[in-house]
Amino acid sequence: VLRDTGYQLAPNKQLSAAVKATLTKKLPLPDRTLGPIAVKDALLVLMGEDVFTLIEDPLHRLVNFKVKPKIAKALGV
């Protein structure tokens, strides 16, 4: 999704355990064909917009994700 956008995923050391775990999962079949869709929207669909908030660093052109507080509280994260 980030190809040709000038942005990249934050370095591995900056990713939370929840983000790393999500990135290791296979993409659900319904999410394998998206489009046309804005990059931000695609990232949220792929990561789970109900679970994660997109964090954008425009200076360094990095993206990262944070578990939403309601989810973190429910999971004890």
Protein Blocks (a to p, Z undefined) as FASTA:
>chain_A
ZZonlpacddfklpcfklmmmmmpccdfklmpgcdddfklmmmmmnopklpccdddfkno
padddddfklmmmnoZZ
